[in-house]
Amino acid sequence: MAISLKTRFAGLELSNPVIISSSGLTNSAEKNRKLCEAGAGAIVLKSLFEEQILMEVDAMQDSVYYPEGTDYLRESMKHHKLGEYLQLIADSKKVCDVPIIASLNCYSSSEWAHFAAEIEKAGADAIEVNILALQSDVNYQYGEFEQRHIDILRNVKAHTSLPVIMKLGMKLTNPVALIAQLYANGAAAVVLFNRMYQPDIDVEKMEHKSGKVFSSPEELSRALRWVGIASSQVDKIDYAVSGGVHQPEDVVKAILSGAAAVEVCSSIYMNTNRYIDEYLRFTSAWMGRKGFEKVSQFKGLLRVKDVKGVNTFERTQFLKYFNEYKNED
């Protein structure tokens, strides 16, 4: 039996479902070449951060005493950073034969979306938009954050014909409703979920510090839940699972839930590029045992069938779990 790991995600043909997510792993063409050689199905470049550029401008503008100077500095910095990013795209395309996905990390619907046109010219195969922001304003109006996703998507789509992938955070009241609106406004795929900075506190120094950097296997369940639910109701858009994809069998779990691909990062940092092959070998062997020749044959087999009854299912499983759990003390 000839087994193929090929999958289709955001209109892109991938040789396999393992995508390397945006991180320090993907910030140079040489690193991307090695990831490609190790078997990655696609690569998401390290993000172009909106706020990083603004912060660098703010740090420098103390020496500028007139508005025109500040404006010039801002534009100069933006073009410099964009130029570096466009070069990363072009260089990566030269040495990689897998889709190269650019990443925009932004929190406002502004002129940053204009970068999309330049990214397309540089040769990127798609754009992933990561809207990473906490909603903490006491005057926040319900729905504003969701609408921001739609506004940014529309703005990006207005400047490029590339497939646009929306990477969503997990702090959403109803991801399914937002995904439906994103699909209606032209999104090619969604990734569930992005990962916020993890804060911690040093009680001896009484100061903030960085918490756990890498994801944990326990985080996978959140994405499996929502991909399983969303892919049942909004089935014309592609899904990828991100966060907690640590074990080789997690790729199979993601696809069974309805995803076309997974995005991995922490597991590669922890186990090196060679771990990509572990994902591929397990998936291929599992498909052989189960009699599947193509990924499409088992994609979504375990997505949520009874969407209306999902809340009842969740509550009863919660009760069963704690009724069966025994405290040894």
N, C-alpha and C positions, 0 to 999 in steps of 0.2 A: 504494500500500500504506500503510495507516494503522499507524504505529508507536507503540506505547505503552511508556513506561518504568516503568509502575506495577509495584510489587513488594510482597510481603507479608513483613513481618519482625516476629517476636514477637507475632503476632496483629494487628499494625497495618497498615493500608493506607497505603502510601507512594506519592507521585506519581512518585518516582524513587529509585534505590538510594543516593544520596549523603547520608550522615548527617554532620553536624558533631559531632565528638567533644568530650567534656568538656574545657574549657580556659578560658583567659582570653577566648577568642573569644565565649564564651556566658555571661558573668557579668552581663549586664544585659539588660533587656527591649528596650532600643533596639538593642543589637547583634544580638539575636536577630531583631528585626523586619527588619533589613537583610539578614541571612543568609537569611531566609525570602523576601524580595523577590528575592534573587539566585538563588533556585532550589533551596535545600536541601530534601531530601526529609523530613528530620526533624532535630531538634536535641537533643543531650544537654547538659543544663545543667552548668555548672561544679560540681565535686563538693562535697558536704558532707563534710569530712574529720573523722573521729573523733579522730585524734591532734592536729589543729590546735586543737580545742576543749580537749582535755586539757592541751596545752602552754600555752595562754593561762591556764587555771586555775592551773597550777603556777607560772607567772610572777607571778601576783597573790597567791597564798596565803602568800607570805612575810610579808605584813602582817597575816595572820590567825593568831591564837595559840590558837585553840580548835577542836576537831574540828567542832562544829556550824557554825562560821563557814565552814570549808572546804567542808562539804557544801552549805551554802546557796549559796556562790559557784559551786560546780560546777553545781548545778541551774539557777541564774540564768543562767550563761553558756550552758549548753546550750539553754535556752528562748529566749534572745536570738538565738543563731545560727540555731536552727530557725525562729524567726519571720522572720528576714531571708530565709531560703531559701524559705519558704512564700510570701512576698511576691514573690520572683523568679518562682516558678512561676505565681502568679496573674497577675502583670503580663505575663509572656511569653505566656500563653494568650490574653490580651486582644488582643495585636497580631500573633499568628502563627496561620496557618491550617494548620500542619503539626503532626504529633505532637511533644509536648514530653516528653522523657524525663528524669526526675530521676536524679541520680547519688549513690550512697552509697559513699564510699571508706573502708573499714573493715578492721580486722585481727582483730577479736574478735567472738564471738557473744554479744552483751550486750544491754543495754536500748536500744542504738542502733537496733535493728531496729524498736522501737516507733515510730520516726519515720515508718515506712512508712505507717501509718494516717493520719497528719497530711498526708503528701505526697499521698496519694490524695484526701483532702478538699480539698486546694488545687487539684486539677484536673489533675495530671500524668497522662499517658497510659500511662506505664510507668516502671519503676525499673531502672536499671542498677547492679549491685553490683560494685565494683572492689576485689578483695582483693589489695592490693599489699604484700607483705612478703617479706623475705629469711629463709631458714631457716638460722640459723648457730649454734644451740645445740648444744654438744657432746653433750648428752644427748637430742637429738631422736630421737623414735621414728618410724620410717618409716611414712608414711601419715597422720601427724598433720595436715599442711598440707592435704592433700586432704579429710580429714574436716572440717576447719574450714570449707571451702567449703560442704560439705553442711549443716553445722550452721547457718551463717549464712543460707543459702538457706531452710531450714526455718523459721527464726526470722522472717525477713522475710515469707515466705508466710503465716505464722500471723497476720499483722497487716494483710494487704492482699489484695485480689482483683485488683490490677493485674498485668499481665505482668511477670515478673522476668527480666532479662537478666544473665547472669554474664559479666563481662569477666575473662579468664584471663591469667595471666602465662605466659611461655614456659619457665620453669624447672620443668617438670613431667616426671616420668619417663614417664608414659603419659597424655597428654591425652584420648585416646579413652575410656579406662576412667572417668576423672573425668566426662567429658561424658555418658556413659551414666548415671552415678549422678545427675548434676544433672537430666537429663531425667526420670528415674524419680521425682525429688523435686519436680517441678513447674516447672523452669526452662523459659521459653518460647524462649530463644535464648542463644547464647554468642557472644562476640566474641574473636577471636584476632588479636593479643595486646595486652595492655597494655604500657606502656613504663616501665622503671625509670629513676630518676635516674641520669645518666651522670657518674660521678666522674672527676676528673683530679688531677694533682699539679703544682704549680709548683715546679720543681727549684731555682730561684734563691731564692725565698722559703721553700722547704721547708715548704709548707703545701698543704692540700687546696683545690681549686677546682672549680667546676662544669665539666663536660665539654660535649660537643655537646648542645645543647638540642633541635634539630629531628631528626626521623627522617631516614633516608637511603633512597633507592630500593632499595638492596641488602637492606633489612630485609623487603621484601615476600615474598621467597621462603619465609621461615619460615612465614608465615601460609598461603600458597598450598599448601605441602606438607601442613600439618596439617588445613586445611579439606578438601583433596582426600581425605585418608585418613579423617577423622572422618565426613564427610558420606556416605561409602559405608557405614559401619557403624552410625551413629546418624543415620538419615535423617528422623526425625520432628521433630527440633528445628531451628530456624533458625540460620544462621551469618552473621556479618559479619566482614570482614577489616579489620584495623586495623594501622597501622605500615608505612610505606614506600609508601603509595598516593600517588604523586607525579605520574605521567604519566596523561593521559586514558585510555590503553588499559588502565591498571591496573584500572579498574572492570570492564571486560570480562573480564580475566584472573581476577578474584576470582569473578565469577559463573560462568564456565566451570568453576572449581574446585569449585563447590558452594555459594558464598555467595549470600545474598539481597540483601546490601547491603555497603557499605564505610563505614568511619568515617575521616574526614579531618580533619587539624588543621594539621600543618606546612606542607603545600602552600598552605593558605589564608593562613597567616601570611606566607609567602614571596611569594605572588602576588596577594593580596587576594581579596575575595569574588567578584570577576569570574571567578575561575578555576573556580568551580562550573559555569558555563556551558560551559567547555571540556570538562569531564567529560561533561556531558549531550549536547553536540553530537557529540562523538566517538562515544559509545555509540549514539546514534540513527543516525548515518551508517553505522557499522559494521553495525548490525542491518539497515539497508537493503541494504547490499552483500551480506550473507550470506543475505538472504531471511527474516529473523525479524521477526515482528510484535509478539511479546511476550517479556518477559524470561524467563518460565518455559520458553520453547522452547529456550533454550540453557543454562539454569541446570544446572550439574553435568555437562555433556557431557564434560568432561575430568577429572572426579574419578577417583580411583584405582579401577581395575576389579578388579585382582588384589591384594587386601589381603594375602593370605598370602605373596605373592612380593615385597612392597614392599621388604624388606630386601635381597634379592638385587639388585633393580633399583637401589637406592641405591648399593650397593657397586660394581656393575659400571659405573654411570655415573661414579662417582668415579674409578675406574681409567682409564676411557676418556678422561676430561677431562685427566688429568695425562699420559697417554701421548701425547695429541695436542698438548699444550701444548709449545711450543718456547721455550726460554730463549735470547734472541738473543746473550747473552754467551758 
